[in-house]
């Protein structure tokens, strides 16, 4: 009915290629277009995003790293967003950035795996006991859970869940309240946690 009343209105739905989504749109024919994001060049968008964010967060002294970051991102916007979130919460952002940029060049498929591994190694280096159970609970929950609920499910103190959520703020989203839900920032982190890595 919308098309009849307002033919200029267009709806755009974006999604991963999931079987249930494909079934829902099956039969719509020419209304559906597939775009392989790996074929799109997002370098200019990544560069613009990074420059604006660095200037807004008083990290302008890192602007010299923009081009190496864009090259390293390999067109993956989520990689640069996750990297920025890591830098934003870092005690020594320039050191962290130089370390990530200076690491062996990954294939495009392994960029996020390498970044997520680095985040977990760096942020959980002190060996927080039961961190895996807390992270798994967050990732596997069908709906985002509160800190209090996660603590009860994992038999941990709320302060430990709080610590992990804050340390992993580059990959977890949480407003900081006891009743506020904690969730992954991007599905690729959940995929990373649930997959085996070599």
Buried (B, 14 or more C-beta within 10 A) or exposed (E): EEEEEEEEEEEEEEEEEEEEEEEEEEEEEEEEEEEEEEEEEBBEBBBEBBBEBBEEEEBEEBEEBBEBBBEBBBBBBBBBBBBBBBBBBBEEBBEBBBEBBEEEEBEEEBBBBBBBEBBBEBBBEEEBEEBEBBBEBBBEBEEBBBBBBBBBBBEBEBEBBBBBBEBBBBBBBBEEEEEBBBBBBBEBBBBBBEEEEE
